[in-house]
Amino acid sequence: MASPIIHHVSVINRDRYVTFDFYHKLLGMEFLLKTVNQDEVEMIHLFFGDKTGRPGTEFSVFEMQNTPSKKFGTNSLERTVFAVPSEASLQFWLSRFEAHEVFNCEIEYYQGKKYLHFEDRDGIQLALTPLRTGAASEHAPHKSADIPLEHAILGIDSFQCRVRYAEASARAFMDLHELKLIETYEHHQQQVTVLGGENALFGQQLHLIEDRTRDIEEQGVGSVQHIALNAKDRSFLTGVEERILEINFKYSGIKQRDFFESLYYREPNNLLIEVATEQTNFVKPKTAADDYDAIPLFLPDFLENRRSYIESRIKRT
């Protein structure tokens, strides 16, 4: 069975309602969970994905209302690319984006494939591309009233990082995560290194764009906060931990995240990487998912005794 390379992506937005409307109502992704950041419980954390919420489809958003917008630069987690069923799907989405005034770059070629690059309301960089491997019928996209299933977003196709020293990042990803070099190519006079794995869900890839000319990104609203790479099980996760200790990367230790276990580390270009176990105990709560305010706040067991305080702190006035 295919396993993802990319477990999930987490980004920073400014407003929970705008985020909910964009990712659930406009993009048609399943709304999985309304919760809080377990390390900063006064911060809303929203999860989107497919109907199952499985790793490889999850996209999460932290709400940071008073944070400045990012300043674009290198050493950044730059763009999430979602898989859609076909090239015809790109035309459907282009028309939908134009109707809803979503910034986009129209359909263009990149790495020999058609892509539709676009941004969310806070400038998060995104893209759509036709499914790389397998058939769309193998997947479980959210069924939306105004988005036909033959054009629905399936999951995460790939992720693009912009770094000063691509070889250093590539070596770390290959050593720690058993990824392999797929190819290198030039795009807009910049060298791109592509990493992949055996039997990866959606044929997922990591793209490392080498950019030594720009200043370092200043993270803020519109940034990717971290990308989580997949660990097939706890044994794989502890193996990553052992290799991190051998090379002396800064890391967090293994954390229990209720639905999975994970650790965080900084790779050579200072990108924040989470490593999360694929085996989860996630069960999507039954909610009225089209009405944000009617959706109850989920809290892990260890935070339940703080529910009244947390709900008072995250309440919008």
Residue, then its C-alpha position, 0 to 999 in steps of 0.5 A: m500500500a502506498s505511503p505518503i512522503i508528506h504527512h501534512v503541511s501547516v500554514i499561517n493565516r490571519d482569520r479563521y472565518v476567511t480560512f474556513d470559507f477558502y479551504h472548505k467552501l471554495l477549494g472544497m476540502e473536507f473540514l476535519l477539525k477545529t482545535v487549538n495549537q497544543d503548545e499555544v492553546e490560545m491559538i486556533h488550529l484548523f485541519f482540512g483534507d480528504k474524507t478520511g483525514r489520512p496523512g498525505t491529504e492533511f493541510s492545517v492552518f494556524e490563526m495568528q490575527n496580529t502577526p505581520s505578513k511574511k517577507f518573501g525570501t529564501n530558506s523558506l517552505e514555499r508552496t504546496v501543490f495539490a493533486v487533481p484528477s486531470e488536465a481538464s480539472l485545471q480549466f475547471w479551477l481556473s474558471r472557479f478562481e476567476a469567478h471568485e477573484v482568487f489570484n492565480c497565474e493561469i495554466e502553465y508548464y513546470q517540470g513538463k506538467k501543467y500547473l495552476h499556481f494560485e494564492d489564498r487570501d493571505g498569500i499562501q502559495l499553492a498550486l494544482t496539477p494533474l494526478r501523477t500516479g494511479a487513478a482518481s477513483e482510488h482516493a476519497p475527496h470531499k463531495s461538494a455541492d458545486i465541485p464535481l468529484e471529477h475535479a475535486i482536490l485529492g491530496i498533496d502532490s508535492f511541496q516546494c522549498r526555496v533554499r540557499y544550499a540545496e545539496a545540504s538539504a537534499r543530503a539531510f532529507m535522503d539520509l533521514h527519510e530514505l528519499k532518493l534523487i529523482e532529477t535536477y533541472e533548471h527553472h527560471q535560471q535556478q537549479v531545482t533538485v527533486l526528491g521522491g520515494e518508492n511507491a509514494l502516495f500520489g507520487q509525492q515529491l519534494h522540490l528544492i529550489e536553490d536561491r542564493t540571491r534573496d534575503i532570508e524569508e521573514q515568517g509571518v501571515g502567508s508563510v508555511q509554518h512547517i511541513a511534516l514528513n511521514a514516518k511509517d510507524r514509531s520504529f521509523l520515527t525513533g530511527v529518525e531521532e537516532r540519526i538526528l542525534e548522531i548529526n547533532f541537529k536541533y530537535s524537540g524530542i518525540k511528542q504525543r500529538d493525540f492522533f499521532e506521535s512526532l518530533y520537530y527538527r531544523e535542517p541545514n537551511n533552517l527549515l522547520i520539519e516535523v516527522a509524524t507517524e502515519q498510524t493515527n487514531f483519528v476519527k472525524p467528529k460528526t459536525a455541521a461542517d458548513d457552519y463554522d460557529a456551530i462546529p464544536l471545539f475539539l480538545p485532546d484529553f489532556l486539555e479538557n480540564r482547561r476547556s472553559y479557559i481556552e474557549s474564553r480566550i479564543k472567542r471572537t468578539 
